[in-house]
Amino acid sequence: MKQASRTARFLQAVPAFAGLDEAELERVYACTSLRVLAKGEAATMAGAPVEDLAIVVSGRLKAREGGSSGYEAGQGEAVETPAFFRRGQASATFEALRETALLLIAWDDLATAFAATPSLVGSCLSHALDGLAVPAHRVRPSPRLLVCPAGVNAHLDKVTLDALMLALEETAEVRILRRETFGGNLPGALSFDDPAMAHWLQEQELEFDVTVVIADGSDAAFAADAVDEADEIVFLAQGEASELSAIERHAVERRGPERCSLVIANDGVEMKKAAGWLPPRPYRTSLFIDFSAPRATAQLASALLGRGNTVAATSTGVYAAAILGALQAFEASGAPPTALAAAGSAVLPAGMLACGVTLAEAEDLFRELSNPLLWKRAGRAEAGLYEVAAVDAVLGSALAGLDIALASRPFAALSLSLSKDAPAVHCGGGLHAAVRAGLLPPGHLPPLILEDGAILVSGECETEALLEAADRLSPARPVFLHPAVPGLGASPMSYRQAVGGSQFRLAPFQSPGPLDKRLRIETVLGAYQSRRRRSPVGPHISYAVPVAEGVSPMDWSEWARLRDAAFDWMSAEIERSRATEVR
C-alpha cells in the first residue's frame, strides 16, 4: 500500500487524470505496472504505435530522434500522451539516460477500466480536452543533483560542501552518493554497472526527494558518468583558476548550459575577483553565496530543489511599487522568493532583492524617483522625451556594483529588443542596464542602446518569455505577479500629460529594424507593445495586484500608497491560500 500511495500521485501529471477523485485514481492505478529501463534502453520508438502510456517515476528519458529530438522527460512527466489517447504513433524515440522506472498503463487495460466504470470516461475526457492543449505542471523536484568543483585542478572545500549538504538535508529527504559510498575499487565493492545494483539504486531513489551525487577530479570516469546521469549540475567555485575544468566542459557539451549553475562562495572573496569566473562560463545562472549564513544556504537549497516561490513579476512605471509591496509580503510571510524573474519596471525591486539588497533599502530608490525635481530636470518638451542623464545619475548611484551574474538568488531580467524584434533575457551584466531599459512606459525615455548595437525598451508585455525564464531558473512552479489596473501594456497617457507641456514635438525614431521610421517614437513603441500583448498561459499561479484607479504609471509620488496597498492585499492572499491548503 505504501508503494501504491507513493506512485499513484504520478498519474496526476497526465492531463486526463489530473482532476480524478481518489476512487477514480485508484481505479486507473489498478491498470498500471512498473517497469525499470536500463541505461540506453528505449521506452518508445519513433513511428511505432503507442500501446502504453509511460510516466517517469524516477530517472530521465531523452528523445533521440523525431520531432522532439533533444527533449528530456523527468520525474512525474508522461511521454507521447497525445499519441496514446489518439491511438497514434510515437513522434520520437525516448531512451533512458540512466536506470529509469516507468509507470505504464496499457491501452487495453484502460479500455477495460472504462467499460467497467463508465463514469471514468467522462471524468477523463473533461480534463483531457483542456489538458492536452495546456500541459500539466511537471512534478519535478530535481531527482539527481550533481555537485562538482569549478575550475581547473579545483577540489571541493569541505566546509563549503558541508554547509550546502546541511541546507539540502534540512530542505528535503536527501540521499547522498559518492564513489566511496560503494567502496570504490576495493574488493567486494558495489558497481554501478551491476544490474542488481542498478535496480536497488532505483528502488532507493523512490524513497527520497533528491539524490545528491558528489564528484571531483580525483575520479574522472565516475565524474563523467555522474554528469551524463544528472538532472541538475552545480559547480562550486573557490579557487583562482577561472579556466573550465574537464568536468565543466563535459557537462556543457552533454547536458547543456541550461542544466549547469555556478555557485561562488563569497567568504572573503571580493566581487571583482568573483567576476573573473564568469566570462568563460555560459551557465544558466551564477550565484554569489555566503555559506556561513544559514539563510543564504537555505535559499540556495530551496532554489536547487524547486521548493519555495519562484516569482515572475512584470509592471510598468511606478506600478513597480505594487510589486515591491507584494515582494515584501512574501518576505514577511516566511516564504520568500527563492528565484526571481522580472520584466518592465518590476526589474527594479525584484533585481535589487535578488542581488542582496533588502526591500526596505530599495524604498530609498523609490523615494528618489518620486522627487518631482528629478523629472523637472529630466523633462525636455521640445524633444518629446525625458532627458536620460538625470535619471541615469540616480539609478547609477543606487545600483552601482549590482551584477545580475553575482546575485544571491537566481535571477533573470527581460526587456524588449527592437533591433531583433524579440525579448532579450539579461542573465549577466550590471543590474543598472536592465532597470534602465524597462523603468518607464514606452515613449518616455529614449531606448537603451548597448555596445553591441541592441536597442532595448521595456518588456512588460513579454509575459510568455518571462515565465519561460522563470521556469529555467528553478523547478518550482512560478508565481506570476502583475498590476491589475489599468492593466499590462503601453499606457495611453501622452507625454503632454506627463510633463504638462503645451507645445512640443516628437523626434523621429531611428531604427535598424523593421519599424517605420516615419512614425513618432511614442506611436511606434505604444503600438508595438500593444500588438504583442497576450494573456500568459501555462502552469503558474497568477496574482493580479490591485492598483488604484486614477494612478498613472508616471505618478511616482503615489509609490508609497501603491506599495502599502499591495502589501496588505498580498498578505491577505497568502493567508487565504494557506488556509485553503490546510482544509
Backbone torsions as a table, in degrees:
resi	resn	phi	psi	omega
1	MET	NA	-33.5	178.3
2	LYS	-63.6	-42.7	178.2
3	GLN	-62.8	-40.9	-179.3
4	ALA	-62.5	-46.7	-178.5
5	SER	-66.7	-29.2	-177.8
6	ARG	-76.6	-36.2	-175.3
7	THR	-97.8	-21.4	-179.0
8	ALA	-61.7	-29.6	-178.0
9	ARG	-63.4	-22.0	179.9
10	PHE	-70.7	-19.0	176.0
11	LEU	-62.3	-29.7	-176.9
12	GLN	-73.1	-6.9	173.2
13	ALA	-74.7	-17.3	178.7
14	VAL	-86.0	123.4	-176.8
15	PRO	-51.7	-38.4	-177.5
16	ALA	-66.4	-23.7	-177.6
17	PHE	-107.1	-0.5	-171.0
18	ALA	-60.8	-32.6	-175.0
19	GLY	-105.8	13.0	-178.7
20	LEU	-69.8	144.9	175.8
21	ASP	-78.5	178.1	-172.3
22	GLU	-61.7	-41.5	-179.0
23	ALA	-66.3	-42.4	179.5
24	GLU	-67.0	-37.3	178.9
25	LEU	-64.3	-40.3	177.8
26	GLU	-64.5	-34.9	179.5
27	ARG	-66.2	-40.8	178.0
28	VAL	-69.7	-39.2	-178.9
29	TYR	-61.6	-30.2	178.5
30	ALA	-63.9	-17.3	-179.8
31	CYS	-90.7	-0.7	-171.3
32	THR	-94.5	161.1	171.5
33	SER	-140.3	158.4	-178.9
34	LEU	-107.5	130.3	180.0
35	ARG	-129.2	136.9	178.1
36	VAL	-109.2	122.4	177.5
37	LEU	-95.0	139.0	171.8
38	ALA	-76.7	160.6	178.6
39	LYS	-57.1	126.1	-179.6
40	GLY	91.6	-9.9	-179.6
41	GLU	-77.0	144.6	-175.0
42	ALA	-88.9	138.0	173.3
43	ALA	-92.5	-36.2	176.4
44	THR	-137.9	158.5	176.9
45	MET	-121.5	129.2	-179.6
46	ALA	-55.2	129.6	178.9
47	GLY	87.4	-11.0	180.0
48	ALA	-87.4	149.0	177.6
49	PRO	-60.4	140.9	179.2
50	VAL	-93.8	98.5	-177.9
51	GLU	-91.8	-20.8	-178.7
52	ASP	-126.3	138.7	172.4
53	LEU	-88.4	121.8	-175.9
54	ALA	-107.0	123.4	177.9
55	ILE	-116.7	128.8	-177.7
56	VAL	-75.8	118.1	175.7
57	VAL	-89.2	-42.8	172.5
58	SER	-154.6	157.7	-175.2
59	GLY	96.0	-158.6	-176.3
60	ARG	-159.0	140.0	175.2
61	LEU	-112.3	147.4	177.4
62	LYS	-132.1	135.7	178.2
63	ALA	-77.5	118.4	-176.2
64	ARG	-92.4	-23.5	-179.3
65	GLU	-155.3	167.2	-178.2
66	GLY	96.0	-172.0	-175.7
67	GLY	-66.8	-22.2	-178.9
68	SER	-101.9	20.5	-175.1
69	SER	-53.5	129.8	-179.6
70	GLY	95.1	-19.5	-179.1
71	TYR	-71.3	141.5	179.6
72	GLU	-118.5	136.4	177.6
73	ALA	-110.2	123.6	-179.0
74	GLY	-108.9	-164.3	-173.9
75	GLN	-55.2	128.9	177.8
76	GLY	90.0	-6.1	-177.4
77	GLU	-96.6	144.0	175.8
78	ALA	-104.0	144.7	179.1
79	VAL	-111.1	145.2	177.9
80	GLU	57.4	39.3	179.6
81	THR	-61.6	-50.5	179.8
82	PRO	-58.0	-42.2	-179.2
83	ALA	-64.0	-35.9	179.9
84	PHE	-64.9	-49.7	-176.1
85	PHE	-75.2	-23.4	179.4
86	ARG	-96.1	2.5	-179.6
87	ARG	58.8	45.2	-177.4
88	GLY	-107.7	-162.3	-177.8
89	GLN	-105.9	152.7	-179.9
90	ALA	-66.9	137.3	-179.6
91	SER	-83.6	-16.1	-176.3
92	ALA	-153.5	163.4	171.9
93	THR	-94.7	116.7	179.1
94	PHE	-101.5	122.3	179.2
95	GLU	-115.8	155.0	-179.8
96	ALA	-79.1	127.0	175.3
97	LEU	-75.2	-27.2	175.2
98	ARG	-150.4	-178.5	177.8
99	GLU	-55.9	122.3	-170.6
100	THR	-129.8	128.9	177.2
101	ALA	-95.0	130.3	-180.0
102	LEU	-118.0	139.6	169.7
103	LEU	-94.9	116.3	-174.5
104	LEU	-107.4	139.5	172.9
105	ILE	-123.9	115.2	178.1
106	ALA	-78.3	140.3	-177.8
107	TRP	-60.6	-40.5	-179.2
108	ASP	-62.6	-40.6	179.1
109	ASP	-66.4	-39.2	179.6
110	LEU	-68.1	-38.7	177.6
111	ALA	-62.9	-37.9	176.6
112	THR	-63.7	-39.8	178.0
113	ALA	-65.9	-38.5	177.2
114	PHE	-62.8	-40.4	-179.8
115	ALA	-67.2	-38.5	-179.4
116	ALA	-75.3	-29.2	-178.4
117	THR	-130.6	83.9	-175.6
118	PRO	-57.1	-33.0	-179.2
119	SER	-63.5	-22.3	-179.3
120	LEU	-66.0	-32.0	-179.9
121	VAL	-62.8	-47.8	-179.6
122	GLY	-63.2	-39.8	179.9
123	SER	-63.6	-42.3	-179.6
124	CYS	-68.2	-44.1	-177.5
125	LEU	-64.1	-39.2	-177.8
126	SER	-62.9	-29.7	179.0
127	HIS	-93.9	-27.9	-176.4
128	ALA	-69.0	-35.6	-176.8
129	LEU	-59.9	-44.5	177.2
130	ASP	-79.3	-38.3	-173.1
131	GLY	-67.6	-33.0	-179.7
132	LEU	-70.0	-27.5	178.5
133	ALA	-80.4	-38.8	179.8
134	VAL	-121.3	103.3	-175.9
135	PRO	-57.2	144.8	176.0
136	ALA	-66.0	155.2	-179.2
137	HIS	-67.4	142.7	-178.4
138	ARG	-68.7	137.4	170.5
139	VAL	-90.9	87.9	-167.6
140	ARG	-139.1	63.6	162.6
141	PRO	-64.9	136.4	-173.3
142	SER	-55.9	108.6	-175.5
143	PRO	-72.8	-23.6	178.2
144	ARG	-140.0	114.8	-176.7
145	LEU	-114.4	125.5	-179.8
146	LEU	-103.5	130.8	177.7
147	VAL	-114.5	123.7	-177.7
148	CYS	-135.7	161.3	172.7
149	PRO	-79.9	151.8	176.5
150	ALA	-103.3	143.3	176.7
151	GLY	98.2	152.8	-179.2
152	VAL	-64.5	134.3	176.8
153	ASN	60.7	19.9	-179.2
154	ALA	-85.0	154.2	176.6
155	HIS	-130.6	156.5	-178.9
156	LEU	-74.3	125.4	176.0
157	ASP	-73.7	129.7	-174.1
158	LYS	-62.9	-41.3	-178.0
159	VAL	-63.7	-46.7	179.7
160	THR	-64.7	-44.3	-180.0
161	LEU	-62.9	-42.6	179.2
162	ASP	-62.9	-38.8	178.7
163	ALA	-64.3	-41.2	178.6
164	LEU	-66.7	-44.9	-179.7
165	MET	-62.9	-39.2	178.2
166	LEU	-62.8	-42.1	179.0
167	ALA	-64.8	-40.5	178.3
168	LEU	-64.7	-43.3	-178.2
169	GLU	-68.1	-28.0	176.9
170	GLU	-80.4	-13.0	-178.6
171	THR	-97.1	-30.8	-174.3
172	ALA	-155.4	174.7	172.8
173	GLU	-80.7	112.9	-170.3
174	VAL	-116.6	135.5	169.8
175	ARG	-109.9	130.9	-176.3
176	ILE	-111.4	127.6	178.5
177	LEU	-119.6	135.4	170.2
178	ARG	-131.9	167.8	175.6
179	ARG	-60.2	-40.5	-178.0
180	GLU	-71.9	-12.8	177.6
181	THR	-58.0	-32.3	-176.2
182	PHE	-111.7	20.0	172.0
183	GLY	89.7	3.1	179.2
184	GLY	55.8	-129.1	-179.9
185	ASN	-101.8	17.0	-179.7
186	LEU	-71.5	156.4	178.1
187	PRO	-58.2	135.2	178.7
188	GLY	81.4	6.5	-178.2
189	ALA	-69.2	149.9	176.3
190	LEU	-79.6	143.9	-176.6
191	SER	-115.5	138.8	176.6
192	PHE	-67.0	-21.4	-177.5
193	ASP	-84.1	-10.2	-179.4
194	ASP	-74.9	123.3	-178.0
195	PRO	-55.9	-41.5	179.5
196	ALA	-63.1	-39.3	178.3
197	MET	-65.8	-41.6	-179.5
198	ALA	-61.2	-43.3	179.8
199	HIS	-68.2	-35.4	178.1
200	TRP	-66.4	-42.3	177.3
201	LEU	-61.2	-40.0	-180.0
202	GLN	-62.3	-42.8	179.7
203	GLU	-65.0	-39.3	178.9
204	GLN	-65.9	-35.9	-176.9
205	GLU	-61.6	-31.3	179.8
206	LEU	-67.3	-19.4	-176.8
207	GLU	-85.7	-7.3	-173.2
208	PHE	-125.3	157.6	175.3
209	ASP	-76.0	-32.8	-176.8
210	VAL	-153.9	144.0	172.0
211	THR	-106.6	122.5	179.7
212	VAL	-104.0	123.9	177.5
213	VAL	-107.4	130.5	-178.9
214	ILE	-111.9	126.0	-177.6
215	ALA	-144.3	149.9	172.5
216	ASP	-139.8	-168.8	-174.3
217	GLY	-75.4	-0.9	-177.2
218	SER	-72.2	-21.5	178.1
219	ASP	-137.2	89.6	-173.7
220	ALA	-62.5	-38.6	-178.4
221	ALA	-65.7	-44.4	178.6
222	PHE	-63.1	-43.0	-179.3
223	ALA	-63.7	-40.9	-179.8
224	ALA	-64.7	-43.0	177.2
225	ASP	-63.6	-39.8	-179.7
226	ALA	-64.4	-37.9	177.0
227	VAL	-62.4	-45.9	-177.9
228	ASP	-60.8	-29.1	-173.7
229	GLU	-102.3	0.6	-174.1
230	ALA	-83.6	149.0	172.3
231	ASP	-91.5	-39.3	176.8
232	GLU	-134.4	143.8	-179.0
233	ILE	-127.2	126.0	179.3
234	VAL	-115.4	124.5	176.7
235	PHE	-105.2	123.4	179.7
236	LEU	-94.2	124.1	-176.8
237	ALA	-108.3	125.7	177.0
238	GLN	-141.4	-20.0	-178.2
239	GLY	-82.3	-167.1	-178.5
240	GLU	-109.9	-13.9	-178.7
241	ALA	-82.0	110.7	-174.9
242	SER	-84.4	-10.6	-178.9
243	GLU	-63.0	144.0	179.4
244	LEU	-65.5	139.0	175.2
245	SER	-79.9	170.6	177.8
246	ALA	-62.4	-36.4	179.0
247	ILE	-64.6	-42.7	-179.8
248	GLU	-63.5	-45.7	179.2
249	ARG	-60.8	-41.5	178.7
250	HIS	-64.0	-39.7	-178.5
251	ALA	-66.5	-43.7	179.9
252	VAL	-65.5	-38.4	-179.0
253	GLU	-70.6	-45.5	-173.0
254	ARG	-87.3	-36.6	-174.3
255	ARG	-109.3	-15.8	178.4
256	GLY	88.3	149.1	-178.4
257	PRO	-64.2	-21.6	-178.9
258	GLU	-71.2	-9.4	176.3
259	ARG	-107.3	6.6	-176.5
260	CYS	-115.6	138.4	175.9
261	SER	-130.0	143.5	175.1
262	LEU	-107.1	126.0	177.7
263	VAL	-117.6	119.5	-178.3
264	ILE	-102.6	120.9	176.6
265	ALA	-76.2	116.0	-172.7
266	ASN	-92.4	16.4	177.1
267	ASP	-62.5	102.4	178.3
268	GLY	74.3	8.9	-179.1
269	VAL	-98.4	127.8	178.1
270	GLU	-74.1	151.2	-179.1
271	MET	-59.5	-41.4	-179.8
272	LYS	-64.3	-38.1	179.1
273	LYS	-66.7	-41.0	178.6
274	ALA	-63.7	-34.5	-178.9
275	ALA	-62.3	-22.4	178.0
276	GLY	-66.6	-17.5	179.0
277	TRP	-78.9	-20.1	-164.0
278	LEU	-82.8	-44.1	-171.1
279	PRO	-53.6	-41.5	-176.8
280	PRO	-82.5	4.1	-173.1
281	ARG	-115.7	104.6	-178.0
282	PRO	-85.3	51.8	-173.6
283	TYR	-85.2	161.4	177.7
284	ARG	-57.6	-41.6	-178.4
285	THR	-155.7	152.2	174.9
286	SER	-126.7	138.5	-176.3
287	LEU	-128.9	144.1	-179.5
288	PHE	-113.0	101.0	-167.0
289	ILE	-117.1	136.5	171.3
290	ASP	-92.9	101.0	-175.6
291	PHE	-72.4	-8.3	175.4
292	SER	-83.6	-7.8	179.1
293	ALA	-101.2	111.8	-178.1
294	PRO	-56.4	-37.6	-179.1
295	ARG	-63.4	-40.2	-179.3
296	ALA	-66.5	-43.3	-179.8
297	THR	-69.7	-32.4	177.1
298	ALA	-65.4	-40.6	177.7
299	GLN	-65.5	-39.6	177.7
300	LEU	-62.6	-46.0	179.6
301	ALA	-61.0	-42.6	179.9
302	SER	-63.3	-40.7	179.5
303	ALA	-65.3	-41.9	-179.4
304	LEU	-65.9	-35.1	-175.4
305	LEU	-94.1	-0.4	179.6
306	GLY	74.8	25.4	176.6
307	ARG	-96.8	165.3	178.3
308	GLY	76.5	-159.4	-175.0
309	ASN	-110.3	126.4	165.9
310	THR	-97.4	111.5	-173.8
311	VAL	-99.2	125.4	171.5
312	ALA	-110.8	120.1	-173.8
313	ALA	-128.5	146.2	176.2
314	THR	-144.7	147.0	179.4
315	SER	-164.1	174.5	178.2
316	THR	-132.9	133.8	178.4
317	GLY	58.5	-138.9	-175.4
318	VAL	-70.4	-8.3	174.9
319	TYR	-62.0	-12.4	173.0
320	ALA	-59.0	-25.5	177.8
321	ALA	-65.2	-32.5	175.7
322	ALA	-67.5	-38.3	175.5
323	ILE	-65.9	-38.6	175.9
324	LEU	-56.9	-47.7	179.0
325	GLY	-63.4	-39.5	179.7
326	ALA	-65.9	-40.8	178.1
327	LEU	-66.0	-37.5	176.3
328	GLN	-63.0	-34.8	177.7
329	ALA	-65.9	-40.7	177.2
330	PHE	-63.9	-42.4	179.2
331	GLU	-62.9	-44.2	-177.3
332	ALA	-70.0	-24.4	-177.1
333	SER	-77.8	-8.8	-176.5
334	GLY	84.7	6.3	177.5
335	ALA	-122.9	64.1	-175.2
336	PRO	-68.7	156.8	176.5
337	PRO	-61.6	134.8	175.2
338	THR	-94.8	-18.1	175.5
339	ALA	-150.6	149.9	-177.5
340	LEU	-138.3	142.5	170.1
341	ALA	-133.1	143.1	-174.8
342	ALA	-147.9	152.8	177.1
343	ALA	-137.4	161.0	-179.3
344	GLY	63.7	-147.2	-178.3
345	SER	-74.0	-11.5	176.9
346	ALA	-66.0	-16.6	175.9
347	VAL	-59.4	-30.5	-177.2
348	LEU	-60.9	-60.9	-179.8
349	PRO	-72.8	-39.3	-176.9
350	ALA	-67.2	-41.1	-179.7
351	GLY	-67.3	-39.2	178.5
352	MET	-65.2	-40.7	178.3
353	LEU	-63.6	-44.2	-179.2
354	ALA	-63.6	-32.7	-177.4
355	CYS	-87.2	9.5	173.3
356	GLY	95.8	4.5	176.4
357	VAL	-86.7	129.9	178.8
358	THR	-68.0	153.3	-179.9
359	LEU	-68.4	-25.3	174.0
360	ALA	-65.8	-40.2	177.1
361	GLU	-69.2	-32.0	179.0
362	ALA	-64.1	-26.3	179.4
363	GLU	-60.9	-29.6	179.6
364	ASP	-60.2	-37.9	179.1
365	LEU	-69.4	-38.2	176.4
366	PHE	-62.2	-37.3	178.2
367	ARG	-63.5	-41.2	178.6
368	GLU	-64.9	-40.2	-179.8
369	LEU	-71.1	-17.9	179.4
370	SER	-86.1	-2.5	-179.7
371	ASN	-71.7	116.5	-178.6
372	PRO	-62.3	-25.7	179.0
373	LEU	-65.1	-31.3	178.0
374	LEU	-59.9	-49.3	-176.0
375	TRP	-74.9	-25.7	174.9
376	LYS	-67.7	-41.5	177.0
377	ARG	-66.9	-33.7	-176.0
378	ALA	-81.5	-19.6	-174.1
379	GLY	-68.7	132.0	175.6
380	ARG	-136.0	84.7	-174.0
381	ALA	-61.6	-31.6	-176.4
382	GLU	-70.0	-22.4	-179.2
383	ALA	-97.6	-17.3	179.4
384	GLY	84.5	6.8	-179.4
385	LEU	-137.5	163.2	168.7
386	TYR	-77.8	146.1	174.3
387	GLU	-76.8	124.4	-170.4
388	VAL	-76.6	-20.7	-172.7
389	ALA	-60.3	-44.7	-177.8
390	ALA	-65.1	-40.5	179.1
391	VAL	-69.1	-41.2	179.8
392	ASP	-63.4	-34.0	179.6
393	ALA	-62.9	-41.0	178.6
394	VAL	-68.0	-47.3	-179.0
395	LEU	-64.8	-42.3	-177.6
396	GLY	-62.2	-38.7	179.5
397	SER	-69.2	-42.7	-175.4
398	ALA	-75.8	-30.3	-173.0
399	LEU	-106.8	9.6	-178.0
400	ALA	-57.8	131.5	176.6
401	GLY	83.8	-5.3	179.8
402	LEU	-87.5	113.9	-177.3
403	ASP	-115.3	129.0	-178.2
404	ILE	-59.3	-36.9	-178.1
405	ALA	-71.7	-13.4	178.3
406	LEU	-115.0	32.7	178.3
407	ALA	-72.5	158.2	177.5
408	SER	-91.7	-11.6	172.7
409	ARG	-129.2	145.7	177.7
410	PRO	-53.7	131.1	-174.1
411	PHE	-147.6	143.8	172.9
412	ALA	-142.8	139.8	177.4
413	ALA	-115.9	148.0	179.8
414	LEU	-121.3	140.3	168.4
415	SER	-133.4	179.6	179.3
416	LEU	-111.0	123.2	178.8
417	SER	-90.3	112.8	177.3
418	LEU	-73.1	-29.4	-178.7
419	SER	-71.8	-26.8	179.8
420	LYS	-109.4	-5.5	-178.3
421	ASP	54.4	45.8	-177.2
422	ALA	-159.5	158.4	175.2
423	PRO	-64.0	144.9	175.7
424	ALA	-112.6	126.9	-178.7
425	VAL	-102.0	125.2	179.2
426	HIS	-100.4	107.3	177.1
427	CYS	-109.9	1.8	179.2
428	GLY	-157.8	176.4	-178.9
429	GLY	89.1	173.6	-178.1
430	GLY	-65.0	142.3	177.2
431	LEU	-64.9	-27.5	-176.8
432	HIS	-54.1	-46.4	-176.8
433	ALA	-63.8	-42.5	-179.6
434	ALA	-65.5	-38.6	177.9
435	VAL	-67.8	-44.7	-178.0
436	ARG	-60.6	-38.2	-177.3
437	ALA	-63.1	-34.4	-173.5
438	GLY	-116.3	12.9	-171.6
439	LEU	-63.8	-43.6	-175.1
440	LEU	-114.8	161.1	174.3
441	PRO	-58.9	151.4	-179.0
442	PRO	-55.2	140.1	176.5
443	GLY	95.1	-0.4	-179.1
444	HIS	-107.6	-29.6	172.2
445	LEU	-119.0	150.0	174.4
446	PRO	-61.4	149.2	175.6
447	PRO	-56.7	152.8	176.9
448	LEU	-85.1	123.6	179.8
449	ILE	-109.7	117.0	-177.9
450	LEU	-84.5	171.9	-178.4
451	GLU	-62.9	-29.8	179.7
452	ASP	-82.8	3.8	178.2
453	GLY	92.4	-3.2	179.5
454	ALA	-66.1	137.1	179.9
455	ILE	-109.9	113.6	-171.9
456	LEU	-115.8	139.4	172.1
457	VAL	-132.0	-178.6	-177.8
458	SER	-61.3	136.3	-179.7
459	GLY	-112.2	35.8	-174.5
460	GLU	-66.6	-16.1	179.1
461	CYS	-93.5	-2.7	-176.4
462	GLU	-84.8	58.6	-173.0
463	THR	-67.8	-35.6	-179.4
464	GLU	-64.6	-46.9	178.3
465	ALA	-66.2	-33.8	179.3
466	LEU	-63.2	-45.9	-179.3
467	LEU	-69.3	-33.7	175.5
468	GLU	-64.4	-40.8	178.3
469	ALA	-64.6	-40.9	178.4
470	ALA	-64.1	-37.9	-178.8
471	ASP	-67.2	-30.0	178.8
472	ARG	-76.6	-22.9	-177.3
473	LEU	-74.6	-35.3	-174.5
474	SER	-155.6	150.1	177.3
475	PRO	-68.9	-11.6	-176.7
476	ALA	-67.9	148.8	176.9
477	ARG	-66.4	130.3	-176.9
478	PRO	-67.7	144.8	168.8
479	VAL	-102.5	117.4	-173.5
480	PHE	-99.5	121.3	179.7
481	LEU	-114.1	134.0	174.0
482	HIS	-155.6	151.9	179.1
483	PRO	-69.9	144.5	-172.9
484	ALA	-90.7	-32.6	-176.5
485	VAL	-132.7	131.1	2.1
486	PRO	-85.1	11.0	175.7
487	GLY	109.9	177.7	-178.6
488	LEU	-81.2	158.0	173.7
489	GLY	111.6	-177.6	-177.2
490	ALA	-67.8	138.2	179.4
491	SER	-74.8	140.9	176.3
492	PRO	-74.8	-7.4	-178.2
493	MET	-64.8	134.2	-179.1
494	SER	-90.7	169.4	177.5
495	TYR	-64.4	-33.0	179.1
496	ARG	-59.6	-42.5	179.5
497	GLN	-68.0	-31.0	-176.5
498	ALA	-71.9	-43.7	-173.5
499	VAL	-112.3	-5.8	178.5
500	GLY	75.0	13.6	180.0
501	GLY	-73.1	144.3	179.6
502	SER	-102.7	-25.9	177.9
503	GLN	-132.5	123.2	178.9
504	PHE	-163.3	166.3	175.7
505	ARG	-131.7	156.5	179.0
506	LEU	-102.4	128.7	-177.9
507	ALA	-71.5	146.1	175.9
508	PRO	-63.0	144.5	-177.7
509	PHE	-97.3	122.0	179.8
510	GLN	-95.0	114.8	-177.7
511	SER	-130.8	134.5	175.4
512	PRO	-79.0	-7.6	-176.7
513	GLY	-87.3	-164.7	-174.0
514	PRO	-81.4	7.2	-176.9
515	LEU	-75.0	150.7	-179.6
516	ASP	-76.7	114.2	-175.6
517	LYS	-69.5	-16.9	-178.4
518	ARG	-77.5	-16.1	-177.8
519	LEU	-78.4	152.6	175.1
520	ARG	-69.4	148.8	-176.4
521	ILE	-61.0	-38.6	-179.7
522	GLU	-64.5	-41.3	179.6
523	THR	-67.4	-44.2	-179.5
524	VAL	-58.1	-54.9	-174.7
525	LEU	-69.0	-40.5	179.9
526	GLY	-62.5	-46.7	179.9
527	ALA	-67.6	-37.1	-178.3
528	TYR	-63.7	-46.8	179.3
529	GLN	-64.2	-44.5	-177.5
530	SER	-62.6	-35.7	-178.3
531	ARG	-66.9	-26.6	-176.9
532	ARG	-92.9	-0.2	-177.5
533	ARG	-64.9	139.2	176.1
534	ARG	-159.6	152.3	177.9
535	SER	-81.7	131.8	-179.5
536	PRO	-68.0	139.9	176.1
537	VAL	-123.2	161.7	176.8
538	GLY	118.8	-174.9	-173.4
539	PRO	-81.8	87.9	175.9
540	HIS	-149.7	163.8	174.7
541	ILE	-102.1	125.3	-172.8
542	SER	-111.9	134.7	174.8
543	TYR	-125.6	119.3	174.1
544	ALA	-93.9	101.5	-174.9
545	VAL	-76.2	122.1	-176.1
546	PRO	-63.2	140.5	173.2
547	VAL	-124.5	130.5	-176.3
548	ALA	-59.8	138.1	177.5
549	GLU	-63.3	145.7	179.5
550	GLY	91.4	-10.9	177.3
551	VAL	-91.8	115.8	-178.5
552	SER	-88.2	164.1	-179.9
553	PRO	-61.9	-16.3	-178.5
554	MET	-101.6	5.8	179.6
555	ASP	-83.5	70.3	-175.6
556	TRP	-64.3	-23.1	178.0
557	SER	-66.4	-14.0	-178.9
558	GLU	-93.6	5.3	-170.6
559	TRP	-59.1	-41.0	-177.0
560	ALA	-66.2	-38.6	178.4
561	ARG	-66.4	-40.7	177.5
562	LEU	-63.6	-43.2	-179.7
563	ARG	-63.1	-48.7	-176.7
564	ASP	-62.5	-43.2	-180.0
565	ALA	-64.2	-41.0	-179.8
566	ALA	-67.8	-39.1	178.4
567	PHE	-60.5	-48.1	-179.5
568	ASP	-63.4	-43.4	-177.6
569	TRP	-67.3	-44.9	-177.9
570	MET	-67.6	-37.2	177.6
571	SER	-61.2	-42.4	178.6
572	ALA	-65.2	-38.4	179.1
573	GLU	-66.3	-39.5	178.9
574	ILE	-64.8	-43.3	178.0
575	GLU	-64.3	-39.1	179.8
576	ARG	-64.9	-41.0	-179.9
577	SER	-67.8	-35.6	177.1
578	ARG	-66.5	-40.1	178.5
579	ALA	-64.4	-37.4	178.1
580	THR	-65.7	-40.8	179.0
581	GLU	-63.6	-37.9	179.5
582	VAL	-64.5	-42.3	178.7
583	ARG	-65.9	NA	NA
